[in-house]
Amino acid sequence: MCYDIKASLEAQLKRARRENDLQAMEEILEKLVPLTDLPLYHASGFSHPELLIYTDRSPSYPEVATWGLVPNWVKSEEQVQKLWNSTLNARGETIFEKPSFRHAAKHNRCLLYVDGFYEHHHFKGKTYPFFIHKKNKESFAFACLWSEWHNYEKGGRLTTFSIVTTKGNSMMAKIHNNPKLEGPRMPLILPSELEDKWLETIHDDLDVQQIQELIHEYPAAELEAYTVHRLRGKEYLGNIKVTAEPYVYEELEF
């Protein structure tokens, strides 16, 4: 599962900068970034933040999207509110089967660039947040699904996305130990050389299989983690830099 992330402006613009198109970058900074909630030192999916995604229809130029996928078959704002919190993540093993995700899995895949993500560890009845990131400190891409929902009641449209998850690696098996879950999970992190593969058009069952082969855990050896300040409740510091910095819990034996 992945309900909490860190996404700096630099991370979100990583893919766009590859094109070295200065005019496009200026336009993104002036027109798109002000519509987002960046920078996000910590963001919870349950607050439905606005971020930048790179879709299969626009691989190099980002779009503003809200976290929490709304399928195009949803008919009312009331249904949106009921569904939103349940589509923050899409279980990778079943994205081609679940009604909320199967259309997006076949036709609307995208990338979300982040600095890292947070996960909670359970210990003696309490939870302790960890920040997980790449050892080399570089930002990376999550495999995601996107959807465009049209509000026929009031007009307008809403672009949304969901983060695809997969089985947790050995590091996540130690951290993500929620007793209510069957096993550890983690977001689907794509190696840079496979990012474009995730965005390729699906024509037949063989293409579906190739996408499914990308859905597996990221190597634990390339990641590291440390505890941070509380991300919930009265102790939460908010979306500020110190929230993502190391914080030691003396009672935690990890």
PALO-220988 format. One record per residue (C-alpha): residue number from 1; x, z, y negated. Coordinates in steps of 0.2 Angstrom, whole numbers. Last residue first. Layout:
REM residues N
[NUM, [X, Z, Y]]
...
//
This chain:
REM residues 254
[254, [71, 74, 11]]
[253, [68, 92, 9]]
[252, [57, 94, -6]]
[251, [57, 112, -13]]
[250, [70, 107, -26]]
[249, [60, 93, -33]]
[248, [73, 82, -43]]
[247, [68, 69, -56]]
[246, [76, 52, -57]]
[245, [69, 41, -72]]
[244, [53, 30, -71]]
[243, [43, 43, -80]]
[242, [57, 45, -93]]
[241, [53, 27, -100]]
[240, [35, 31, -105]]
[239, [19, 25, -98]]
[238, [12, 43, -96]]
[237, [20, 60, -93]]
[236, [9, 65, -79]]
[235, [9, 84, -76]]
[234, [-9, 86, -79]]
[233, [-14, 74, -64]]
[232, [-5, 59, -57]]
[231, [11, 51, -58]]
[230, [22, 66, -56]]
[229, [40, 64, -62]]
[228, [52, 54, -51]]
[227, [60, 55, -34]]
[226, [73, 42, -29]]
[225, [73, 26, -19]]
[224, [85, 12, -13]]
[223, [82, -5, -7]]
[222, [93, -19, 1]]
[221, [96, -9, 17]]
[220, [78, -7, 20]]
[219, [76, -26, 23]]
[218, [59, -32, 16]]
[217, [44, -31, 28]]
[216, [35, -46, 35]]
[215, [23, -59, 29]]
[214, [33, -75, 26]]
[213, [28, -81, 44]]
[212, [10, -81, 38]]
[211, [14, -94, 25]]
[210, [22, -105, 38]]
[209, [7, -103, 50]]
[208, [-5, -108, 36]]
[207, [5, -124, 33]]
[206, [4, -127, 52]]
[205, [-15, -125, 51]]
[204, [-17, -139, 38]]
[203, [-14, -144, 20]]
[202, [-8, -128, 11]]
[201, [0, -131, -5]]
[200, [17, -122, -8]]
[199, [17, -106, -19]]
[198, [24, -95, -5]]
[197, [38, -107, -2]]
[196, [43, -106, -20]]
[195, [47, -88, -18]]
[194, [57, -90, -2]]
[193, [75, -92, -9]]
[192, [72, -77, -21]]
[191, [68, -66, -6]]
[190, [49, -61, -6]]
[189, [43, -43, -7]]
[188, [27, -40, 2]]
[187, [21, -23, -4]]
[186, [24, -9, 8]]
[185, [15, 0, 22]]
[184, [18, 15, 33]]
[183, [7, 18, 48]]
[182, [-11, 22, 53]]
[181, [-15, 30, 36]]
[180, [-24, 47, 33]]
[179, [-7, 56, 37]]
[178, [1, 48, 22]]
[177, [19, 46, 27]]
[176, [25, 33, 15]]
[175, [43, 40, 12]]
[174, [51, 40, 29]]
[173, [42, 25, 36]]
[172, [45, 17, 19]]
[171, [64, 17, 22]]
[170, [62, 10, 40]]
[169, [52, -4, 34]]
[168, [33, -4, 30]]
[167, [21, -16, 37]]
[166, [14, -28, 25]]
[165, [6, -29, 8]]
[164, [-1, -43, -3]]
[163, [-3, -38, -22]]
[162, [-20, -43, -29]]
[161, [-24, -54, -44]]
[160, [-36, -57, -58]]
[159, [-40, -71, -70]]
[158, [-56, -67, -80]]
[157, [-68, -80, -88]]
[156, [-79, -82, -102]]
[155, [-98, -81, -104]]
[154, [-109, -67, -105]]
[153, [-120, -68, -89]]
[152, [-110, -82, -81]]
[151, [-94, -73, -81]]
[150, [-82, -85, -72]]
[149, [-70, -77, -60]]
[148, [-53, -85, -58]]
[147, [-43, -78, -43]]
[146, [-26, -74, -38]]
[145, [-16, -69, -23]]
[144, [1, -60, -23]]
[143, [18, -61, -15]]
[142, [29, -48, -25]]
[141, [44, -55, -34]]
[140, [60, -46, -39]]
[139, [69, -37, -53]]
[138, [88, -34, -51]]
[137, [94, -16, -50]]
[136, [108, -21, -37]]
[135, [100, -8, -25]]
[134, [83, -15, -26]]
[133, [69, -3, -31]]
[132, [59, 11, -25]]
[131, [52, 25, -36]]
[130, [47, 40, -26]]
[129, [32, 51, -30]]
[128, [30, 68, -22]]
[127, [13, 73, -14]]
[126, [9, 91, -9]]
[125, [2, 99, 7]]
[124, [18, 103, 15]]
[123, [26, 87, 11]]
[122, [17, 70, 8]]
[121, [28, 56, 0]]
[120, [20, 45, -13]]
[119, [25, 27, -17]]
[118, [31, 19, -33]]
[117, [36, 1, -36]]
[116, [51, -9, -43]]
[115, [57, -19, -57]]
[114, [43, -31, -56]]
[113, [39, -50, -55]]
[112, [22, -55, -49]]
[111, [20, -71, -39]]
[110, [5, -82, -35]]
[109, [-6, -89, -21]]
[108, [-23, -97, -25]]
[107, [-29, -110, -12]]
[106, [-28, -104, 6]]
[105, [-25, -85, 3]]
[104, [-36, -86, -12]]
[103, [-51, -92, -2]]
[102, [-47, -79, 12]]
[101, [-46, -65, 0]]
[100, [-62, -56, -3]]
[99, [-70, -63, 13]]
[98, [-56, -56, 24]]
[97, [-49, -69, 37]]
[96, [-35, -78, 29]]
[95, [-29, -62, 21]]
[94, [-29, -52, 37]]
[93, [-11, -48, 42]]
[92, [-6, -48, 23]]
[91, [-17, -33, 19]]
[90, [-23, -37, 1]]
[89, [-20, -24, -12]]
[88, [-28, -20, -29]]
[87, [-44, -26, -20]]
[86, [-54, -10, -17]]
[85, [-53, -4, -35]]
[84, [-61, -19, -42]]
[83, [-76, -21, -30]]
[82, [-89, -9, -38]]
[81, [-84, -14, -56]]
[80, [-85, -32, -52]]
[79, [-102, -31, -44]]
[78, [-109, -23, -60]]
[77, [-101, -37, -70]]
[76, [-111, -49, -60]]
[75, [-111, -64, -47]]
[74, [-95, -61, -37]]
[73, [-92, -78, -28]]
[72, [-76, -81, -37]]
[71, [-67, -66, -29]]
[70, [-62, -53, -41]]
[69, [-44, -47, -38]]
[68, [-38, -31, -45]]
[67, [-23, -32, -57]]
[66, [-29, -42, -73]]
[65, [-20, -58, -76]]
[64, [-11, -67, -91]]
[63, [-3, -83, -85]]
[62, [15, -88, -83]]
[61, [24, -105, -85]]
[60, [35, -110, -71]]
[59, [24, -111, -56]]
[58, [8, -115, -65]]
[57, [-5, -121, -52]]
[56, [3, -111, -38]]
[55, [2, -96, -50]]
[54, [16, -86, -59]]
[53, [8, -70, -65]]
[52, [10, -60, -81]]
[51, [2, -43, -83]]
[50, [-14, -35, -89]]
[49, [-17, -17, -82]]
[48, [-32, -12, -71]]
[47, [-31, 6, -73]]
[46, [-33, 9, -55]]
[45, [-18, -2, -52]]
[44, [-7, 12, -59]]
[43, [6, 7, -72]]
[42, [23, 15, -74]]
[41, [37, 10, -86]]
[40, [25, -5, -90]]
[39, [31, -15, -105]]
[38, [20, -23, -106]]
[37, [1, -21, -107]]
[36, [-3, -39, -109]]
[35, [-11, -50, -122]]
[34, [3, -48, -134]]
[33, [14, -56, -121]]
[32, [4, -72, -120]]
[31, [5, -80, -137]]
[30, [21, -75, -146]]
[29, [32, -71, -132]]
[28, [25, -85, -121]]
[27, [26, -98, -135]]
[26, [44, -93, -139]]
[25, [49, -95, -121]]
[24, [41, -112, -120]]
[23, [51, -118, -135]]
[22, [67, -111, -128]]
[21, [65, -120, -111]]
[20, [79, -113, -101]]
[19, [68, -117, -85]]
[18, [75, -101, -76]]
[17, [68, -91, -91]]
[16, [50, -93, -85]]
[15, [55, -85, -68]]
[14, [62, -69, -75]]
[13, [49, -67, -89]]
[12, [40, -53, -80]]
[11, [56, -44, -76]]
[10, [63, -45, -94]]
[9, [46, -38, -100]]
[8, [48, -23, -89]]
[7, [36, -20, -74]]
[6, [36, -3, -65]]
[5, [23, -2, -52]]
[4, [9, 9, -44]]
[3, [-5, 5, -32]]
[2, [5, -2, -18]]
[1, [0, 0, 0]]
//
